[in-house]
């Protein structure tokens, strides 16, 4: 049931935009695009790290989630996505354009360094040839630092603002799902995008978003069907 589930701590859309914007001014030029990509696709952290150039179908604007990167301390490896749910999802224009920009930069950096960019290269790799993925823990650390920066800047503002920025990278996936449900996407579609084997899982995890949607539906019906004053 939902009684014992801890309340989900999801960034607001405004906070999400602020995170992406602030990340783009940081040391890693990829952090902003990675965060936006995670929000737009709802992929898990390890899945984001595991995306290779060959997974992108440019002509149809689709991407296939085929692998996930696992990490224990300094060791990492490649595994099937959770619940072995390989899935293909549509990319919206924003996700498509950030991947296009990433590809252009990867191509130019590879050319400058005189190396080839392999189709099996990892999209978000920190290596010019893309041979190894960015690790999940490095993403967590970068995201944690970013959230701390946002918190400190809010406190340093005039007047100071106390804002909750204690998000985890996984909360971006929750944001993606809550937004999809809030916009009226049916749970089966949301489940298949997220890689949930069963839409019941989606309904259970995002019951808060579905309840809010239900309230809107009720109000819409009331406006449409109740006799006027």
Steps between C-alpha positions, in 0.01 A plus 500: 500500500597866490490550878853375568659644187721801580374818340665560165727803491476615139638828364243746370517591130651836603767325709572258217556790257720678755713186549557458126582870460741506794667175389577652160721761669702238689825320428348217294329621182303175490335513842214731394416295189527173698253626762258621234540170310419306820191715561376467142554123471434386857798266472674360808846632587681186378296500177592863426869408547458193277362671187719450191486680165369182336191513727374818334283468191544851358248476209211397728605697814504189716745353749532142625594431861713185471736508796567648839833581665550361850766617740640370827770731640743552210389193301234535232342275241214466255176312569150468356256771609306428819226235457681423171276759339669601176274772358486754221364844579418804290717809544329838513659789302686628809660160573577451131669840469713454812622163363568664162706770673685238706579302183632809319730575792613138531577487125698823510697401812579159348611662174720752684665217694537286189296209638193331357167515681371144521132415458544306824633814666313618808303820440584663834856368524772728636745340250546650156447164325211408731648159585388502866180630657463775754451315829173515697683613816666792322154615386368471855792703636464772235124521561548511877750787465259686274213466750727623779597801288132581438431479874794726590408757234142512627626561855742769381227687312353826630275426680623142566273223374483164671433260214503120507755383241578159648417307184645172376576435134218241506251778583540623140341172389215561746460851360476359146234246600296748705501747210388233251213392725412862578473570128253216465719227351352158570684283755578228245695747283673646805590146616649407163708820487631444853570131444251380762408141416149560629286817491376408851847595627465840334153548649631409844820710497334808351167479678543863621525627140207284395287629792575860395405411143180335625408821685546702177288248309223526759503879480492486120200268508325725750551806284381317191200314639356697791212730406604866487401750773 
